[in-house]
Amino acid sequence: MLLILAEFALGLIITLNTLTDVFSSIVVPGPSSARLSAARHVRRMSVPLWRYVSQKRAKGRRQQLSNSFAPLLFFLAFATWMALLLLGFSLMFHALASSFEPPLAGFDDAIYFAGSSLLTLGVSEVDAHGAARWLVLWAGLSGFGVITATITFILQIQAGLQQREAGVLTLSGLAGTPACGILLLENFAALGLRAELRPFFKEWRDWSTATLHSHVAHPMLVYFHSVDAESDWLSALHAVLDAATLILVLSEEDSIGTAAMMHRGGSRTAAHLCELFDLKHKELEPISEQSLELLIERLKEAGYAAKPVSNRLAAELSRFRSDYAGRLNSLGEHLGAERVELVPKG
């Protein structure tokens, strides 16, 4: 009798923890606060393995990780939840084997009956009696609830991706390949759109805030690659932040105010995303005098009102860029994304 109670209690604990984790991961915005946190554990175990396999099988590590890993991660989380629910209900059904007609002969029969109940198939020829009837109803409700919540989660993921990619696609072709802040400013000037920098930085401040909200609410979004092969959401954010920092520190343009707003909003997004994945801030090399002179020269050639070169400007540029660049580099390394340089090579 004691073993039966222990088996039922174990199954009940597994089931309750799994349902709590599903609710916390899908329904409640933000990282799961449940003790189980199956999705987070699956991610932590899968990322190093997937990156290793990607390095062995293909050179394009970033594309492999982003395009294939995210759907696989989602499937593994769902499969883990369903497997744990199957185990939990199987233990409880096996503990109540005598409450079924005919009685469950073994644990394999309990697994089959639990699976039939979770998926609401109704293919089993076993009838439940007493408390077991309510357990069968609970299993059916749990399976239906998890599947329904998963479908809702997929729709939320698609909505978050659509919102994120709308901004990235508008930047395609403007920031260069690979993306670069100074190239973005030069292309705006070449198109006669310098006056549009103010609404541009404001729009991207709003974009970074929306991206922070959706990606913190559903961390799996981070692993979905952008639909445009020539651009990437992380590189786009980095390039726009670099452009805003260059205007803020090195110029006397009218768009300094909105550039400052973009710098603050984008830096906050970078900080929270790194905190979400427990990533450390990477140290940056100080801006050299040669790089500073090149950046100011290019700004002047593009028609921007640039400040004269000074040691103070180099230190200030390094300080402002340290608010986000080290964190975005850490996140980019985690995702296998290309590194964004302040001064493009070549």
SVG drawing of the C-alpha trace seen along z (x, -y; Angstrom):
<svg xmlns="http://www.w3.org/2000/svg" viewBox="-17 -71 63 79">
<polyline fill="none" stroke="black" stroke-width="0.4" points="0.0,0.0 2.8,-2.4 4.5,-1.8 1.2,-2.5 0.8,-5.8 4.4,-6.7 3.9,-5.9 0.7,-8.0 2.3,-10.9 5.3,-10.8 3.0,-10.9 1.0,-13.7 4.1,-15.8 5.4,-15.2 2.1,-16.2 1.5,-19.3 5.1,-20.6 4.7,-20.0 1.4,-21.8 2.7,-24.7 5.7,-24.9 3.5,-24.9 1.4,-27.7 4.4,-29.7 6.2,-29.3 3.3,-30.0 0.6,-31.9 2.6,-34.1 4.9,-36.6 8.6,-36.3 11.0,-33.5 9.4,-30.6 9.5,-31.0 8.5,-27.3 10.9,-24.9 10.8,-22.6 11.6,-25.1 11.8,-22.4 12.2,-24.8 15.2,-26.5 16.9,-23.3 16.3,-21.9 17.8,-25.1 20.9,-25.0 21.6,-21.4 20.8,-21.8 22.7,-25.0 26.2,-23.7 25.4,-20.4 23.6,-22.1 26.5,-24.6 29.0,-21.7 27.0,-19.8 26.6,-22.9 30.3,-23.5 30.9,-20.0 28.3,-19.9 28.4,-23.4 30.4,-26.6 27.3,-28.8 27.0,-28.3 24.8,-31.3 22.2,-30.3 22.1,-26.7 21.6,-27.7 19.0,-30.4 16.9,-28.7 16.8,-25.1 17.5,-25.3 14.5,-27.5 11.8,-25.1 13.7,-22.1 13.9,-23.8 10.2,-24.5 9.5,-20.8 11.8,-19.5 10.1,-21.6 6.7,-20.5 7.8,-16.8 9.3,-17.1 6.1,-18.4 4.0,-15.7 6.5,-13.0 6.4,-14.2 2.6,-14.3 2.5,-10.8 4.9,-9.6 3.0,-11.4 -0.4,-10.1 1.0,-6.6 2.3,-6.4 -1.1,-7.5 -3.0,-5.1 -0.7,-2.3 -1.2,-3.1 -5.0,-2.9 -4.8,0.3 -7.6,2.0 -10.0,-0.9 -10.1,0.1 -12.2,2.8 -10.4,5.0 -7.6,4.1 -4.4,2.7 -2.1,5.7 1.2,3.7 2.9,0.4 2.8,0.7 -1.0,0.8 -0.9,-2.3 1.3,-4.1 -1.1,-3.2 -4.2,-4.2 -2.5,-7.5 -1.5,-8.3 -5.1,-7.6 -6.5,-9.8 -4.0,-12.7 -4.7,-12.7 -8.4,-12.2 -8.4,-9.3 -10.7,-7.0 -9.3,-3.8 -8.8,-1.9 -11.3,0.9 -10.6,0.3 -13.3,-1.4 -12.5,-3.5 -14.4,-3.4 -14.4,-5.6 -11.6,-8.2 -9.9,-6.9 -12.8,-8.4 -11.9,-11.9 -8.2,-11.2 -9.1,-10.2 -11.0,-13.5 -8.1,-15.4 -5.7,-13.7 -7.9,-14.5 -8.3,-18.1 -4.5,-18.4 -3.6,-17.0 -6.1,-19.2 -5.0,-22.2 -1.3,-21.8 -2.0,-21.2 -4.3,-24.3 -1.7,-26.4 1.0,-25.3 -1.0,-26.3 -1.7,-29.7 2.0,-30.0 2.9,-29.3 0.5,-32.2 2.2,-34.5 5.6,-33.5 4.5,-34.4 3.1,-37.7 6.3,-38.6 8.4,-37.6 6.2,-39.6 6.5,-42.7 10.3,-42.3 10.9,-41.6 8.9,-44.6 11.5,-46.9 14.5,-44.8 13.2,-44.7 12.9,-48.5 16.6,-48.6 17.6,-46.2 20.1,-47.7 20.7,-50.9 23.2,-49.6 25.3,-47.6 26.5,-44.0 27.7,-43.3 25.7,-45.9 27.5,-49.0 26.5,-52.3 28.7,-54.6 27.4,-53.1 23.9,-53.6 24.5,-57.3 26.3,-57.6 23.5,-56.0 20.9,-58.3 23.0,-61.3 23.5,-60.0 19.7,-59.6 19.1,-63.1 17.4,-61.7 19.5,-63.3 16.4,-65.1 14.6,-61.8 17.1,-60.6 15.0,-62.1 11.8,-60.0 14.1,-57.0 15.8,-56.9 12.4,-57.3 10.9,-54.5 13.8,-52.2 13.6,-53.2 10.0,-52.0 11.1,-48.9 13.8,-48.0 11.2,-48.5 8.7,-46.2 11.4,-43.6 12.5,-43.7 8.9,-43.1 8.2,-40.2 11.6,-38.5 11.6,-38.7 8.0,-37.4 9.0,-34.5 12.8,-34.0 12.6,-31.4 12.1,-34.3 15.7,-35.1 16.7,-32.0 14.6,-32.7 16.6,-34.1 15.5,-37.0 13.7,-36.3 16.0,-38.5 19.3,-36.7 21.1,-40.1 20.1,-41.3 19.7,-40.0 17.7,-41.5 20.6,-41.6 23.0,-43.1 20.4,-45.6 19.9,-46.7 23.7,-47.0 24.1,-49.0 21.4,-51.5 22.8,-51.8 26.2,-52.6 24.7,-55.2 22.8,-56.8 26.0,-56.9 28.0,-58.5 25.4,-61.2 25.1,-61.7 28.9,-61.9 30.6,-63.1 28.1,-65.4 26.1,-68.6 23.0,-67.5 19.4,-68.3 18.8,-64.5 21.0,-64.3 17.9,-64.2 16.3,-61.2 19.7,-59.6 20.0,-59.8 16.6,-58.2 17.6,-55.4 20.9,-54.9 19.1,-54.5 16.3,-52.3 18.6,-50.1 21.1,-49.7 18.3,-48.7 17.2,-46.1 20.7,-44.7 21.2,-44.6 17.9,-42.8 18.5,-40.2 21.9,-39.4 20.6,-39.1 17.9,-36.8 20.4,-34.3 23.0,-34.9 25.6,-36.2 28.6,-38.2 29.5,-41.7 32.4,-41.4 35.1,-44.0 35.7,-46.3 38.9,-47.7 39.2,-51.5 38.5,-53.6 41.9,-54.5 42.7,-58.0 43.1,-56.7 39.6,-55.2 38.1,-58.4 39.7,-60.5 38.4,-58.1 34.8,-58.2 34.8,-62.0 36.2,-62.4 33.5,-60.1 30.8,-62.0 32.1,-65.3 32.3,-63.9 28.7,-62.7 27.7,-66.3 27.2,-65.9 28.2,-68.7 31.0,-66.7 33.0,-67.8 36.8,-68.3 39.0,-65.4 40.0,-65.3 41.1,-62.8 37.9,-63.5 35.7,-62.4 37.5,-59.1 37.0,-58.4 33.3,-59.5 32.6,-57.4 34.1,-54.3 32.0,-55.0 28.7,-55.4 29.4,-52.3 30.3,-50.2 26.6,-50.5 25.5,-48.1 28.3,-46.8 29.8,-44.3 26.4,-42.9 25.4,-42.6 28.7,-40.9 28.1,-38.4 24.6,-37.7 25.8,-37.5 28.5,-34.9 25.8,-32.9 23.6,-32.9 26.5,-32.5 25.7,-35.9 28.3,-38.0 30.1,-40.6 29.3,-44.3 32.3,-46.6 32.2,-50.3 34.7,-50.9 34.2,-48.6 37.2,-46.8 38.4,-47.4"/>
</svg>
